[in-house]
Amino acid sequence: MSGVTLPTLVRRVVRRNAERCAIVDVDGRERTYAWLDARSDAFAQALRSRGVGPGDRVGVWRRKDAETVAALLGIMRLGAAYVPVDATSPSRRNLRILADCEIAAMVGDEEAALRPGGTLEVPIVVAPDDVSAPLDLPEPGDDGTAYVLYTSGSTGEPRGVCIGHRQAVGFVDWCVRTFEADETCRCSSHAPFHFDLSILDLWMPLTVGGRVVLLGEETGMDPRRLPAVIAEQGITHWYSVPSILALMASQGRLEEHTSNTLRSVCFAGEVFPIEDLKRLRRSWAEPVFWNLYGPTETNVCTAYRIPDSIPEERTDPFPIGTACDHCRVIVADADGREVEPGRVGRILCHGGTAMETYWGIEPSAVPAFQEIAGERWYDTGDLGSRDGTGSIEFHGRRDRMVKRWGCRIELGEIEAELRRHESLSDVACVATDRGETMIHAFVVPKPGATPSVIDLRAYCGGHLARSMSPDRITILDRLPRTSTGKVDVRSLVDRLDVGGSAEASRFRSDPRGVDA
Amino acid sequence: MPPNVRETVRNFLLEDVLEGASPDSLADDMPLRTTGIVDSMGVIRLTGFLESTFGIRIEAYETGVENTDTVDAIVAFVESKLP
């Protein structure tokens, strides 16, 4: 699979499959490969005429639909990289991302013109005219960047993960082989395009001649609608964060939709609570369930095949499994030496699908890159241990990152945003985990200011990505501090009525057996 | 005697979804969804609560912004389902 790019692979499918359905749009409309080819040419042509070329980045600020998929493909056909932002996120955050990435142009929707442009003075392409004849573009090189996905950064600024075509194609190839995707595959697209789960959803089916079934924002969050959609659309491959599968298991009335055509059910992004997983497995007995693991920086790097029947007495979550064949994964101590099975260490990944670097940062300046025996490894920041069979068990984070709906959230980014609020003088966030991750913000108003919790929630709704909005905001006169002047997180957690088992994410309560 | 719909909805929102908010700050015509004050998880919790409390069945297509953006809208929606 060397020397090719994602758009080249899709184009090969177009030649043999022009009249087959490629995309089921969010409104149920079917779009063929010929349509996808023509519309991606239209986007490529419109962007090229505005000066976009190989090596550029193009922002994609557009709701999820088939046209947006065509735009992603058109951008890559030009040899440029697509930079999708969350169309439901506040403008400010998106503008920061697009400015950071120095985009050459943007693909938007009709609303794009209404949004504040800020410092982004770039051409915006909305609905380009069809081109009269297929574009004759040079094949893009496989050494270029295919897309840049922004993740939450601990400094308060999002960071752009640059993934090259070689990495993307290597990953998609692994997916095709592992999940046996072919022309008959109908893959769900549940994740938004700025989320790395979308790489499998889109490019696995579209590079083998299958179809991708786009699930809109509203449908995707609705555990009662999804089982019917899965059955009606004949979905064969499902991929999402566990949260929505857990909601389907508990509230989806699965007994009303017992027959479906699922072959693979993949989940990633967070731990699947075992009771919900058991319930889902009982309802969906046929498909193979996969627990996939990997940060955006490496895409999926380990996989675990869930057994066909889960013993009722099992209470531990399943392992994240063993390394995929496109990479190597080790559990190591701080010096990069592999630790003994059973000991907890850092999870590190090296290999074919890991990012080139963060946008605008030299690889040598990325703290998470670690040189071991002359090779560059990516330190995920996650902790794990090998079990007796060599499978890796997941033990959480070393730092303050938390996950919600599979989205990575740096508590520092929430704090940085709340500190900008005109009425607040001090902020501290803690996360607790009792089956579901809850984010609690403690805020101290400036003297004389009287912000209400509802004002602050609306502020969060307007300034933070939705997954980042705190579940609970508590207004305090001052933050408790330790004798050394640090925020006393333990004391904050004690104020929360969340039961004795809650553990603040800042704390790793049991350091024994940890070599990280 | 069925529970007072408005009071029940307000109490659930204040206690369970907007924990820590004072009753005065929650106006009945205040947009909650479109402002991000209540997120989609909040709506899922609200839906489950309304079904069990009022013994109604809420369909997937009924949980959009039109029925859930304000306290007034939620109350009208619940009352339209009651016998």
Interface residues (C-beta under 8 A of the other chain):
Chain A: E218 M221 D222 P223 R224 R225 L247 Q251 S452 V453 I454 D455 R457 A458 C460 G461 G462 R466 S469 D471 R472 I473 T474 I475
Chain B: L18 E19 G20 A21 S22 S25 L26 M30 T35 G36 I37 D39 S40 I44 G48 E59 A60 Y61 T63 G64
